[in-house]
């Protein structure tokens, strides 16, 4: 389960990178489309950080519970 969560984090990061690339390609021709991709990049980076933080918190809680059982 944790491995799947780790992959989804990096999926958000990949979407952010692709969005930034798209912004760099369309900035001078389609400014409105570029703003949309800037929004995608910001939201994707936020989701990456959010998911990473809660995965690490979940892992720490699990380690703490495992050590209490021993």
Buried (B, 14 or more C-beta within 10 A) or exposed (E): EEEEBBEBBEBBBEBBEBBBEBBEEBBEEEEEBBEBBBEBBEBBBEBBEEBBEEBEEEEEEEEEEEEEEE
